[in-house]
């Protein structure tokens, strides 16, 4: 039987991963400013992810994928890369405008709401986990926390004539 990590240790790893997501949002926003356009930051961030993943695959001795079975994969299994691209792009576009806290708390609320549905209905081939009263209360607390953060956050300054995909000229690159 393989070694089982204690659940508190797994939760700690998830906590660190969540902290890194917050850092990722700020780092990508700065990268977008430095590169002159936010979409270049998305591209560079994903290329760096690939460069980091390759040695990890090698160190983990991960076997090569079974390519003949790729045609059997459901369409939604390919959407992880799309979701990653949307997240990275959203972070670098929105964090400079609404702040890291407002962005991350909204991301977490969205993740929790969809995760609750994924558990309830066993979406994406996950095991079904019923919605208990405690879980529902927890989700409502997170949503109310998100609304509280948004309500008490300063409003984003409007850039004259700039759309969401344009770099923010008023932020100098240092």
ROPA-595465 format. One record per residue: x, y, z of N, C-alpha, C in turn. Coordinates in steps of 0.05 Angstrom, whole numbers, padded with zeros to 5 digits, always signed. Each point is the difference from the previous one (the first is absolute). Example, Ala and Ser with C-alpha at 12.3 -4.5 7.8 and 13.67 -1.06 7.14 Angstrom:
<rs>
+00264-00114+00156-00018+00024+00000+00018+00024+00000/-00007+00021-00014+00016+00024+00001-00015+00022+00014/
</rs>
This chain:
<rs>
+00017-00024+00000-00017+00024+00000+00018+00025+00000/-00006+00019-00018+00017+00024-00001-00005+00018+00025/+00020+00016+00006-00001+00018+00023-00022+00020-00004/-00016+00005+00020-00022+00019-00001+00008+00025+00016/+00000+00023-00013+00007+00025+00014-00024+00008+00018/+00005+00010+00024-00022+00010+00016-00015+00023-00013/-00026+00001+00004-00016+00020-00014+00008+00029+00007/+00010+00005+00025+00009+00027+00006+00024+00008-00016/+00017-00019-00007+00023+00005-00017-00008+00007-00028/-00020-00015-00010-00011+00006-00027-00013+00027+00000/-00014+00007+00021-00013+00027+00002+00021+00022+00000/+00022-00006+00014+00022+00020+00001+00012+00004-00028/+00003-00021-00015+00010+00003-00028-00019+00016-00016/-00026-00005+00003-00021+00016-00014+00001+00029+00008/+00005+00005+00026+00002+00028+00010+00024+00014-00013/+00022-00014-00002+00024+00012-00013-00006+00005-00030/-00013-00020-00013-00007+00004-00028-00018+00025-00004/-00019+00003+00018-00018+00024-00001+00016+00025+00004/+00019+00000+00018+00017+00024+00004+00016+00006-00025/+00009-00021-00014+00015+00005-00024-00017+00011-00022/-00026-00007+00000-00018+00011-00021-00002+00031+00004/-00001+00009+00025+00000+00028+00005+00025+00014-00010/+00023-00013+00005+00025+00011-00010+00001+00000-00031/-00012-00022-00012+00000-00002-00029-00015+00023-00012/-00023+00008+00012-00016+00022-00011+00016+00026-00001/+00014+00006+00021+00016+00025+00000+00024-00002-00018/+00013-00023+00000+00024-00003-00018-00008+00003-00029/-00023-00013-00008-00008+00002-00027-00009+00028-00008/-00012+00015+00019-00007+00027-00006+00024+00017-00006/+00021-00004+00016+00025+00015-00005+00013-00009-00026/-00001-00025-00006+00011-00010-00025-00015+00012-00024/-00026+00003+00003-00016+00013-00021+00008+00028-00005/+00006+00015+00021+00009+00028-00003+00028+00000-00013/+00017-00018+00009+00027+00000-00011+00001-00008-00030/-00018-00018-00008+00000-00009-00028-00016+00019-00018/-00015+00018+00012-00014+00020-00017-00029-00008-00007/-00007-00025+00005-00028-00009-00005-00006-00024+00017/-00024+00000+00013-00007-00022+00018+00000-00027-00013/-00008-00002-00025-00001-00027-00013+00028-00012-00004/+00021+00016-00003+00027-00011-00001+00007-00012+00027/-00009+00012+00021+00006-00011+00027-00014-00027+00003/-00024-00004-00011-00013-00026+00001+00017-00020-00015/+00009+00007-00023+00017-00018-00016+00026-00008+00014/+00014+00020+00010+00026-00005+00013-00005-00016+00026/-00021+00006+00015-00005-00015+00024-00005-00030-00006/-00015-00005-00021-00006-00028-00007+00024-00015-00011/+00018+00015-00014+00025-00012-00010+00018-00007+00024/+00001+00018+00019+00016-00005+00024-00011-00024+00015/-00026-00003+00002-00013-00023+00012+00009-00026-00014/+00001+00000-00026+00009-00023-00015+00030-00006+00006/+00016+00021+00001+00029-00004+00005+00003-00012+00028/-00016+00008+00019+00002-00011+00027-00011-00028+00001/-00021-00006-00014-00013-00026+00000+00018-00022-00011/+00016+00006-00020+00017-00020-00013+00019-00013+00019/+00016+00015+00015+00018-00014+00020-00015-00015+00022/-00024+00010+00007-00015-00014+00021-00009-00027-00011/-00009-00001-00025-00007-00025-00013+00023-00019+00000/+00024+00010-00006+00024-00017-00001+00007-00010+00027/+00000+00018+00020+00007-00008+00028-00020-00020+00011/-00025+00003-00008-00021-00018+00011+00000-00027-00015/+00016-00002-00021+00001-00025-00017-00029-00006-00010/-00014+00021-00008-00027-00004-00011+00002-00014-00027/-00016-00021-00003+00001-00015-00025-00012+00018-00023/+00008-00006-00024-00010+00015-00023-00030-00004-00003/-00014+00020-00009-00029-00003-00003-00007-00021-00021/-00023-00012+00003-00010-00020-00020-00015+00015-00021/+00014+00008-00020-00011+00017-00022-00023-00014-00015/+00000-00026-00005-00022-00012-00015-00027+00004+00014/+00000+00004+00026-00026+00003+00015-00009+00029+00002/+00014+00019-00012-00008+00028+00003-00027+00005-00013/-00006-00015-00021-00026+00003-00013-00024-00008+00017/+00006-00015+00021-00021-00010+00018-00006+00020+00023/+00017+00020+00002-00003+00020+00022-00024+00018-00005/-00017+00004+00020-00023+00018-00005+00009+00028-00006/-00016+00015-00015+00008+00027-00008+00007+00018+00023/-00015-00003+00022+00004+00018+00023+00027-00005+00014/+00013-00022-00005+00026-00005+00013+00021+00018-00011/-00004+00012-00023+00019+00018-00012-00004+00029+00009/-00021+00005+00015-00006+00027+00008+00017+00011+00023/+00016-00017+00013+00017+00010+00021+00020+00021-00009/+00011-00005-00024+00018+00020-00011-00014+00026-00007/-00024-00002-00010-00016+00024-00006-00006+00015+00026/-00008-00015+00021-00006+00013+00025+00025+00013+00012/+00023-00013-00003+00025+00012+00010+00006+00026-00015/-00003+00000-00026+00005+00024-00016-00019+00022+00008/-00026-00006+00004-00019+00020+00008+00007+00011+00028/+00008-00018+00018+00007+00009+00027+00024+00019-00001/+00022-00008-00013+00024+00016-00001-00006+00027-00013/-00015+00000-00022-00006+00025-00014-00018+00017+00017/-00020-00011+00013-00017+00015+00017+00015+00013+00023/+00018-00016+00012+00016+00010+00022+00017+00024-00008/+00014-00002-00022+00017+00022-00007-00015+00024-00011/-00024-00004-00009-00017+00023-00009-00014+00013+00024/-00009-00016+00019-00017+00011+00021+00015+00008+00026/+00021-00014+00007+00015+00007+00025+00009+00029+00001/+00012+00010-00022+00008+00029+00002-00024+00019+00002/-00024-00009-00008-00023+00018+00001-00016-00003+00025/-00003-00024+00010-00017-00004+00024+00015-00008+00025/+00025-00007-00003+00017-00009+00022+00000-00030+00003/+00022-00009+00013+00003-00029+00004-00021-00012+00018/-00007+00013+00021-00020-00011+00019-00027-00003-00013/-00009+00021-00013-00027-00002-00014+00000-00021-00021/+00022-00003-00015+00001-00020-00021+00000-00028+00012/+00018-00005+00019+00003-00027+00011-00025-00009+00015/-00012+00018+00015-00024-00008+00015-00023-00006-00019/-00002+00014-00022-00020-00007-00020+00006-00027-00014/+00025-00004-00005+00009-00026-00012-00007-00023+00019/+00006+00003+00025-00006-00021+00020-00030-00005+00002/-00016+00021+00000-00029-00003+00002-00010-00015-00025/+00010+00007-00023-00008-00014-00025+00009-00029+00001/+00024-00006+00009+00010-00027+00002-00018-00017+00019/-00007+00012+00023-00015-00015+00020-00029-00006-00011/-00012+00020-00012-00027-00005-00011+00000-00022-00021/+00018+00001-00019+00001-00020-00020+00009-00027+00012/+00018+00000+00019+00009-00025+00013-00023-00013+00015/-00018+00016+00012-00023-00012+00014-00018-00014-00020/-00004+00012-00023-00016-00013-00021+00014-00025-00011/+00026+00002-00003+00015-00024-00010-00003-00023+00019/+00002+00006+00026-00003-00021+00020-00028-00011+00000/-00020+00017+00000-00028-00008+00002-00008-00018-00023/+00009+00007-00025-00009-00015-00023+00022-00019-00011/+00023-00001+00013+00021-00018-00010+00010+00008-00028/+00001+00026-00005+00008+00010-00026+00029-00006-00005/+00008-00003-00025+00027-00006-00009+00011-00026+00012/-00018-00019+00003+00007-00027+00010+00010+00000+00029/-00008+00020+00016+00008+00001+00028-00021-00015+00016/+00008-00010+00024-00020-00014+00016-00021+00020+00011/-00024-00010+00003-00022+00017+00010+00004+00004+00030/-00002+00025+00009+00001+00006+00028-00024+00019+00005/-00017-00009+00018-00025+00015+00005+00006+00027+00013/-00018+00019-00004+00002+00027+00011-00012-00002+00028/+00017+00002+00020-00009+00000+00028-00007+00028+00008/-00014+00003+00022-00007+00026+00011+00026+00016+00006/+00019-00013+00012+00025+00013+00007+00016+00010-00024/+00000-00016-00021+00014+00008-00025-00014+00024-00013/-00027-00001+00000-00015+00022-00011+00004+00026+00016/+00000-00002+00026+00006+00023+00017+00028+00011-00006/+00019-00018-00003+00028+00009-00006+00001+00015-00026/-00014-00011-00020+00000+00013-00027-00013+00028+00002/-00022+00001+00015-00014+00026+00004+00018+00020+00014/+00016-00009+00020+00018+00017+00014+00022+00011-00019/+00010-00018-00018+00020+00009-00019-00012+00021-00019/-00024-00005-00010-00013+00019-00018-00005+00027+00014/-00009-00002+00026-00004+00026+00014+00026+00014+00005/+00021-00016+00005+00027+00012+00003+00009+00014-00026/-00005-00013-00023+00007+00012-00025-00016+00027-00004/-00025-00001+00006-00017+00025-00003+00010+00022+00019/+00008-00008+00024+00010+00020+00019+00026+00012-00010/+00018-00016-00010+00025+00010-00011-00005+00019-00023/-00018-00008-00018-00006+00017-00024-00013+00026+00009/-00018-00001+00020-00014+00024+00009+00019+00020+00012/+00020-00010+00015+00018+00018+00015+00026+00005-00015/+00002-00009-00024+00025+00005-00016-00003+00026-00015/+00023+00014-00003-00001+00025-00015-00007-00006-00029/-00015+00018-00013-00007-00005-00028+00025+00004-00017/+00000-00014-00022+00022+00002-00019-00001+00027-00014/+00024+00011-00004+00001+00025-00015-00005-00006-00029/-00015+00017-00013-00006-00004-00028+00022+00012-00018/+00009-00016-00019+00020+00010-00019-00015+00012-00024/+00005+00025-00006-00013+00013-00022+00007-00013-00026/-00020-00009-00015+00004-00011-00027+00013-00027+00000/+00006-00013+00022+00013-00026+00000-00020-00022+00005/+00003-00021-00016-00017-00023+00005+00015-00021+00017/-00013-00021+00006+00011-00020+00019+00025-00013-00011/+00002-00003-00027+00023-00013-00011+00024+00018-00007/-00004+00026+00005+00023+00018-00005+00017+00002+00024/+00026+00004-00004+00018+00004+00024-00007+00026+00013/+00004+00002+00026-00006+00024+00015+00024+00019-00002/-00003+00021-00014+00021+00019-00005+00008+00015+00025/-00019+00004+00019+00007+00015+00024+00017-00015+00020/+00005-00026-00005+00017-00015+00018+00027-00004-00012/+00020+00015+00010+00027-00002-00012+00012-00028+00006/+00017-00009-00018+00015-00024+00004+00026+00007+00014/+00005-00013+00023+00025+00007+00014+00021-00021-00004/
</rs>
